[in-house]
Amino acid sequence: MKKSNFFLYKKRPLVRKGQTIYYGDMREKAVAMLTVKSSHEFGNLNISDDIQIQLISTDPQTSPKDLVLKNSVKKGLFDALDLAGIWIDRYIKASAV
């Protein structure tokens, strides 16, 4: 496998563009899209509060209206990433059966 230049969290790529974070490998059956809905300042840091999580199918044959498989909102980035990881693992496992 080709070496990735992406930051990894729990062995999955993590890519940020503005207020949107993509978590997962596009070669897998699904990835998570996390969108920062609100944040606050702590010193010179911007801390994420509300994060919208969407589990998205990577199957190119999926119709656009069916791309979002699951949707939720969590407080804090780590809770959101943990839920996204669980969703990805469960979806991949269920798809393999």
ROKOLMAR-582044 format. One line per 10 residues: number of its first residue (from 1); their letters; for each residue x, y, z of N, C-alpha, C, O. Coordinates in Angstrom, 3 decimals, m for minus. Each point is the difference from the previous one (the first is absolute). Example, Ala and Ser with C-alpha at 12.3 -4.5 7.8 and 13.67 -1.06 7.14 Angstrom:
1) AS) 13.190:m5.690:7.800:m0.890:1.190:0.000:0.900:1.200:0.000:1.036:m0.019:0.665 | m1.386:1.069:m1.385:0.820:1.190:0.060:m0.770:1.090:0.730:0.509:1.108:0.169
***
This chain:
1) MKKSNFFLYK) 0.846:m1.180:0.000:m0.846:1.180:0.000:0.889:1.239:0.000:1.040:0.031:0.658 | m1.454:0.969:m1.389:0.733:1.252:m0.110:m0.054:0.761:1.324:m1.041:0.050:0.655 | 2.166:0.537:m0.271:0.056:0.753:1.248:m0.805:1.300:m0.134:0.111:0.722:m0.991 | m0.920:m0.449:2.013:m0.856:1.176:0.001:0.696:1.168:0.680:0.722:m0.185:0.980 | m0.938:1.381:m1.497:0.528:1.205:0.628:m1.030:0.661:0.904:0.236:1.094:0.512 | m1.381:m1.752:m0.312:m1.060:0.553:0.826:0.258:m0.280:1.477:0.640:m0.989:0.356 | m1.150:1.875:0.494:0.004:m0.245:1.428:m0.945:m1.167:0.262:m1.092:m0.050:m0.566 | 1.497:m0.884:1.412:m0.825:m1.164:0.305:m0.530:0.093:1.419:0.709:0.426:0.912 | m1.959:m0.827:m0.733:m0.607:m0.136:1.319:m0.604:m1.394:0.048:m0.899:m0.324:m0.777 | 1.392:m0.492:1.684:m0.428:m1.402:0.114:0.123:m0.713:m1.344:m0.903:m0.722:m0.423
11) KRPLVRKGQT) 2.033:0.938:m0.234:0.383:m0.663:m1.250:m0.850:0.378:m1.215:0.003:m0.704:m1.010 | m0.732:1.821:1.115:m0.780:0.488:m1.138:0.418:1.429:m0.324:0.306:0.773:0.908 | m0.289:m0.407:m2.204:0.363:1.369:m0.386:m0.996:1.033:0.532:m1.202:m0.247:0.093 | 1.747:1.400:0.248:m0.785:1.115:0.519:0.413:1.228:m0.798:1.158:0.413:0.055 | m2.098:0.177:m0.801:0.300:1.126:m0.880:m0.960:1.143:0.318:m1.214:m0.196:0.060 | 1.770:1.392:0.144:m0.832:1.161:0.323:0.043:1.022:m1.129:1.050:0.273:m0.582 | m2.221:0.280:0.292:m0.123:1.107:m0.952:m0.984:0.979:0.616:m1.206:m0.248:m0.011 | 1.699:1.353:0.547:m0.855:0.978:0.657:m0.651:m0.588:1.234:0.690:m0.479:0.900 | m2.018:0.511:m0.847:m0.750:m0.530:1.143:m0.448:m1.452:m0.215:m0.782:m0.532:0.788 | 1.275:m0.099:m1.846:m0.377:m1.375:m0.319:1.197:m0.922:0.148:1.101:0.309:m0.455
21) IYYGDMREKA) m1.333:m1.455:1.103:1.040:m1.009:0.217:m0.500:m1.304:m0.610:m1.107:m0.449:0.299 | 1.921:m0.151:m1.150:m0.324:m1.306:m0.572:0.829:m1.043:0.735:1.212:0.150:0.158 | m1.883:m1.213:0.290:0.650:m1.040:0.783:m0.267:m1.345:m0.654:m1.152:m0.406:m0.151 | 2.207:m0.277:m0.232:m0.123:m1.314:m0.607:0.742:m0.069:m1.316:0.489:1.000:m0.525 | m0.424:m2.203:0.016:0.708:m0.291:m1.247:m1.019:m0.121:m1.125:m0.949:m0.778:0.106 | 1.129:1.523:m1.163:m0.941:m0.002:m1.120:m0.074:m1.367:m0.697:m0.925:m0.244:m0.775 | 1.876:m0.635:1.038:m0.044:m1.347:m0.574:m0.926:m0.919:0.786:m0.338:m1.089:m0.465 | m0.076:1.525:1.659:m0.939:m0.790:0.797:m1.425:0.289:m0.478:m0.204:0.860:m0.857 | m0.766:m1.563:1.400:m1.399:0.123:m0.431:m0.646:1.314:0.432:m0.978:0.436:m0.608 | 1.525:0.209:1.671:m0.582:1.243:0.502:1.067:0.838:0.694:1.003:m0.522:0.487
31) VAMLTVKSSH) m1.237:1.824:m0.453:0.833:0.936:0.747:m0.937:0.900:0.811:m1.208:0.033:m0.231 | 1.782:0.681:1.166:m0.791:0.930:0.799:0.376:1.425:m0.371:1.171:0.323:m0.201 | m2.187:0.518:0.117:0.220:1.426:m0.203:m0.467:0.700:1.273:m1.169:m0.087:0.375 | 2.093:0.779:0.282:m0.296:0.716:1.232:0.038:1.488:m0.294:0.971:0.502:m0.567 | m2.017:0.198:0.948:m0.096:1.432:m0.247:m0.107:0.723:1.334:m0.885:m0.289:0.804 | 1.801:1.238:m0.575:m0.025:0.792:1.228:m1.128:1.013:m0.116:0.030:0.880:m0.860 | m1.034:m1.009:1.738:m1.158:0.892:m0.019:0.172:1.182:0.947:m0.534:1.081:m0.250 | 1.279:m1.281:1.340:0.279:1.103:0.926:1.323:m0.259:0.706:0.431:m1.143:0.150 | 0.205:2.234:0.282:1.285:m0.102:0.699:0.161:1.208:0.914:m0.756:0.967:m0.085 | 1.760:m1.042:0.964:0.282:1.127:0.886:1.510:0.174:0.137:0.774:m0.921:m0.263
41) EFGNLNISDD) m0.376:2.108:0.676:1.423:0.316:0.193:0.446:m0.430:1.392:m0.718:0.199:0.980 | 1.905:m0.789:m0.900:0.631:m0.334:1.271:1.459:0.438:m0.130:0.820:m0.698:m0.596 | m0.520:1.848:1.156:1.328:0.575:m0.226:0.133:0.351:m1.465:m0.805:0.756:m0.543 | 1.828:m1.309:m0.099:0.171:0.247:m1.430:m0.464:m1.193:m0.846:0.313:m0.083:m1.188 | m1.063:m0.843:1.812:m0.503:m1.177:m0.710:m1.486:0.131:m0.286:m0.739:0.613:0.771 | 0.316:m1.180:m1.860:m1.409:m0.069:m0.347:m0.469:m1.426:0.295:0.428:m0.933:m0.679 | m1.297:0.742:1.679:m0.453:m1.313:0.444:m1.376:m0.291:m0.598:m0.922:0.807:0.118 | 0.796:m1.966:m0.760:m1.268:m0.398:m0.623:m0.999:m0.435:1.056:0.341:m0.743:0.920 | m1.580:1.211:m1.054:m1.074:m0.399:0.913:m0.912:m1.020:m0.686:0.152:m1.204:0.211 | m1.080:1.666:m1.015:m0.954:m0.873:m0.679:0.575:m0.467:m1.335:0.410:0.804:m0.837
51) IQIQLISTDP) m0.394:m2.126:0.663:0.522:m0.606:m1.222:m1.096:m0.856:m0.621:m0.533:m0.898:0.653 | 0.194:1.170:m1.906:m0.943:m0.845:m0.730:0.788:m1.125:m0.652:1.017:0.242:m0.650 | m1.488:m1.474:0.824:0.662:m1.175:m0.560:m0.930:m0.614:m1.038:m1.183:m0.218:0.264 | 1.728:m0.059:m1.446:m0.759:m0.683:m1.044:0.833:m1.159:m0.517:1.144:0.189:m0.414 | m1.710:m1.382:0.436:0.633:m1.158:m0.607:m0.415:m0.003:m1.462:m1.191:m0.009:m0.312 | 2.175:0.016:m0.589:m0.257:0.160:m1.429:0.524:m1.209:m0.767:1.133:m0.433:0.211 | m1.951:m0.100:m1.088:0.410:m1.120:m0.846:1.017:0.475:m1.034:m0.128:1.092:m0.554 | 1.126:m1.911:0.302:0.993:0.314:m1.032:m0.273:m0.751:m1.298:0.784:0.086:m0.945 | m1.881:m0.815:0.897:m0.371:m0.749:m1.202:m0.424:0.970:m1.096:m0.977:0.730:0.171 | 1.690:m0.708:m1.290:m0.347:0.952:m1.063:m1.360:m0.292:m0.644:m0.547:0.863:m0.686
61) QTSPKDLVLK) m0.005:m2.052:0.891:m1.301:m0.356:m0.564:m1.171:0.476:0.870:m1.153:m0.076:m0.425 | 1.440:0.568:1.641:m1.043:0.460:0.909:m0.580:1.316:m0.494:0.738:0.906:m0.385 | m2.059:m0.804:0.397:m0.633:1.240:m0.444:0.282:1.109:1.014:0.157:m0.288:1.187 | m0.089:1.539:m1.619:0.322:1.109:0.907:m0.923:0.098:1.215:0.448:0.381:1.082 | m1.721:m0.718:m1.246:m0.924:0.090:1.138:0.246:m1.086:1.042:m0.448:0.127:1.139 | 1.155:m1.194:m1.514:0.281:m1.106:0.922:1.437:m0.004:0.520:0.398:m0.942:0.686 | 0.381:1.966:m0.994:1.405:0.027:0.421:0.164:0.054:1.520:0.876:m0.668:0.548 | m1.698:1.447:0.132:0.115:0.130:1.456:m0.705:m1.190:0.642:m1.210:m0.178:m0.140 | 1.999:m0.636:0.850:m0.513:m1.223:0.605:m0.472:0.220:1.431:m0.974:m0.612:0.437 | 1.665:1.487:0.291:m0.338:0.328:1.390:0.350:1.450:0.245:0.822:0.590:m0.702
71) NSVKKGLFDA) m1.475:m0.015:1.732:0.193:1.410:0.297:m0.205:0.215:1.499:m0.948:m0.534:0.576 | 1.836:1.318:0.065:m0.133:0.303:1.423:0.793:1.258:0.322:0.782:0.481:m0.820 | m0.992:0.046:2.024:0.774:1.141:0.495:0.574:m0.377:1.355:m0.713:m0.542:0.845 | 1.989:0.821:m0.626:0.675:m0.273:1.272:0.682:1.257:0.497:0.318:0.896:m0.782 | m0.096:m0.831:2.082:0.769:1.072:0.626:1.464:m0.414:0.018:0.343:m1.029:0.582 | 0.504:1.797:m1.197:1.440:m0.255:0.039:0.489:m0.896:m1.123:m0.695:m0.912:m0.449 | 1.901:1.197:0.015:0.587:m0.710:m1.132:0.297:m1.461:0.310:m0.224:m0.861:m0.851 | 0.723:0.559:2.049:0.370:m1.380:0.301:m1.220:m0.909:0.062:0.053:m1.123:m0.501 | m1.151:1.579:1.103:m1.227:m0.804:0.011:m0.513:m0.218:m1.424:m0.469:m1.088:m0.337 | 0.560:2.117:m0.484:m0.452:m0.103:m1.389:0.870:m0.989:m0.783:m0.523:m0.818:m0.756
81) LDLAGIWIDR) 1.834:0.886:0.930:0.897:m0.925:m0.697:m0.207:m1.438:0.468:0.040:m0.928:m0.808 | m0.260:0.742:2.098:m0.236:m1.354:0.514:m1.278:m0.593:m0.586:m0.010:m1.156:m0.423 | m1.067:1.943:0.396:m1.248:m0.484:m0.585:0.179:m0.294:m1.491:m0.479:m1.020:m0.494 | 1.159:1.899:m0.210:0.244:m0.206:m1.434:0.779:m1.293:m0.234:m0.314:m0.752:m0.923 | 1.319:0.489:1.743:0.780:m1.235:m0.124:m0.852:m1.236:0.221:0.138:m0.991:m0.717 | m1.018:1.046:1.706:m0.901:m1.124:0.281:m0.934:m0.224:m1.182:m0.193:m1.134:m0.437 | m0.386:2.212:m0.081:m0.898:m0.120:m1.157:0.707:m0.613:m1.199:m0.545:m0.884:m0.661 | 1.758:1.350:0.379:0.756:m0.534:m1.145:0.268:m1.484:0.200:m0.230:m0.797:m0.909 | 0.718:0.413:2.097:0.287:m1.418:0.272:m1.244:m0.862:m0.165:0.056:m1.057:m0.628 | m1.167:1.496:1.182:m1.245:m0.783:m0.075:m0.502:m0.096:m1.433:m0.472:m1.058:m0.416
91) YIKASAV) 0.564:2.137:m0.342:m0.483:m0.028:m1.381:0.857:m0.929:m0.852:m0.533:m0.759:m0.810 | 1.827:0.807:0.979:0.897:m0.873:m0.758:m0.266:m1.456:0.364:m0.057:m0.864:m0.875 | m0.106:0.594:2.174:m0.259:m1.376:0.450:m1.334:m0.502:m0.548:m0.087:m1.136:m0.466 | m0.951:1.969:0.517:m1.316:m0.390:m0.500:0.014:m0.202:m1.520:m0.716:m0.856:m0.518 | 1.518:1.632:m0.185:0.080:m0.111:m1.460:0.736:m1.264:m0.436:m0.207:m0.493:m1.109 | 1.061:m0.026:1.981:0.798:m1.176:m0.338:m0.812:m1.279:0.106:0.402:m1.032:m0.538 | m1.528:1.081:1.217:m0.822:m1.211:0.217:m0.808:m0.322:m1.227:m0.748:m0.978:m0.007
***
